[in-house]
Amino acid sequence: MGHPDFRAAGKIFASLGPDEAWGMVKLAPELQDEVVEGAPGIFEPFNGAWGAGGATRVVLEKANKKLVALAMEMAWVGVTTAGKKGKS
């Protein structure tokens, strides 16, 4: 798509926008709500179905490394554990 993305288990969990002014982390919708409420102006859901599904914009100019790293870790955990809950 012309910009870097980060994958785990064959799925994208984060990416950089083409202009690198913003990033995206893929969060479970309930985590997205917590992140957006906890750091408004830094995190915001994308518009439409993509955002409703957990795609969260990261305004890199306003973010710090610690917040971005935490959001990326949550996104990574989300894709690496998807479908494994309840399995032994």
C-alpha positions as CSV (number, residue, x, y, z in Angstrom):
1,M,0.0,0.0,0.0
2,G,3.0,2.3,-0.2
3,H,3.7,2.6,3.5
4,P,5.2,0.5,6.2
5,D,3.0,-1.9,8.2
6,F,3.7,-4.2,11.2
7,R,2.5,-7.8,11.1
8,A,2.2,-10.7,13.5
9,A,0.6,-14.0,12.8
10,G,0.2,-12.8,9.2
11,K,-2.1,-9.9,10.2
12,I,-1.4,-6.2,10.3
13,F,-1.5,-4.8,13.8
14,A,0.0,-1.3,13.1
15,S,1.0,0.9,10.2
16,L,2.4,4.3,9.4
17,G,0.5,6.7,7.1
18,P,2.1,7.5,3.8
19,D,3.2,10.9,5.1
20,E,4.3,9.5,8.5
21,A,2.3,12.2,10.3
22,W,0.0,9.5,11.7
23,G,0.0,5.9,12.5
24,M,-2.7,3.2,13.0
25,V,-3.0,0.6,15.6
26,K,-5.6,-2.2,15.4
27,L,-7.3,-2.5,18.8
28,A,-10.3,-4.4,20.1
29,P,-13.2,-1.9,20.2
30,E,-13.3,-1.9,24.0
31,L,-9.5,-1.2,24.2
32,Q,-9.9,1.5,21.5
33,D,-12.5,3.2,23.7
34,E,-10.1,3.2,26.7
35,V,-7.2,4.5,24.7
36,V,-9.2,7.3,23.1
37,E,-10.7,8.4,26.4
38,G,-7.3,8.2,28.1
39,A,-5.4,10.2,25.6
40,P,-7.8,12.3,23.5
41,G,-6.1,14.2,20.7
42,I,-3.4,11.5,20.4
43,F,-5.7,8.6,19.7
44,E,-8.9,8.7,17.7
45,P,-11.0,6.1,15.9
46,F,-10.9,6.2,12.1
47,N,-14.2,7.0,10.4
48,G,-16.6,4.4,9.3
49,A,-16.6,0.6,9.7
50,W,-12.8,0.5,9.8
51,G,-12.8,2.6,12.9
52,A,-15.7,0.8,14.4
53,G,-13.7,-2.4,14.0
54,G,-10.9,-1.0,16.1
55,A,-8.6,0.9,13.6
56,T,-7.3,3.7,15.7
57,R,-5.4,6.7,14.4
58,V,-2.3,7.8,16.3
59,V,-1.4,11.5,15.9
60,L,2.4,11.1,16.0
61,E,3.2,14.8,16.5
62,K,1.3,14.7,19.8
63,A,2.2,11.2,21.0
64,N,5.2,10.1,23.0
65,K,7.2,6.9,22.6
66,K,5.8,5.3,25.7
67,L,2.1,5.7,24.6
68,V,2.9,4.5,21.0
69,A,4.8,1.5,22.4
70,L,1.9,0.6,24.7
71,A,-0.7,0.9,22.0
72,M,1.4,-1.2,19.6
73,E,1.9,-3.9,22.3
74,M,-1.9,-4.0,22.8
75,A,-2.5,-4.3,19.1
76,W,0.2,-7.0,18.8
77,V,-1.4,-9.0,21.6
78,G,-4.8,-8.6,19.9
79,V,-3.7,-10.2,16.7
80,T,-1.5,-12.9,18.2
81,T,-4.2,-14.1,20.6
82,A,-7.2,-13.7,18.3
83,G,-9.1,-16.9,18.2
84,K,-7.1,-18.5,21.1
85,K,-9.3,-17.4,24.0
86,G,-11.0,-20.3,25.7
87,K,-8.7,-22.9,24.0
88,S,-6.5,-25.1,26.2
